[in-house]
């Protein structure tokens, strides 16, 4: 039954997503407001299909502060990478350059307003990242980063990547850690399963802390729901 639900979800969601992505350039001509509303509608579609086909519900714990803040989130599945964009009111998400280079989709993401990071981390790449970040702050948007750098399985707690510390220092914003336990219902491989995805928003971490202290608090905060299995 899980496989049947997963296949049905994929057929409907991705079947609708492809034409929506190709229509994005037309929506983008209307401005950032309509584009972000369009993306929010797409995410709402995913959430609705996940609820009524896959049996996946969402629970929010803690307070979501008004921005701009730096949200640092656990990353266990594609679900939160998409859903947090709507839940956090269109933050500027830190995205790997490879994703931003995908035809059409990558262009739409850049137009939407993401912060592109380059693994080369040379001076030009850092200047480009700073430009994207300043653009987000100029619009009073929050920033979203997945500080472990990639998706991990439930129970895994890798150290934070160096990019978080640089962004924390550069933005000088309070940080809100976001724990997520989506991997138990939305695994990287295999069928999706009914259940609850919890987003737990931790205590605000002030700007200006020493790197080791800030990273320790963020690491603990994003793993607050972590459990093996």
PyMOL commands that set and color helices and strands:
alter all, ss='L'
color gray80, all
select helices_A, chain A and resi 2-28+32-54+78-87+97-100+105-112+123-138+162-171+182-184+211-222
alter helices_A, ss='H'
color red, helices_A
select strands_A, chain A and resi 56-61+70-73+92-96+115-117+143-145+175-180+195-205
alter strands_A, ss='S'
color yellow, strands_A
deselect
rebuild
show_as cartoon
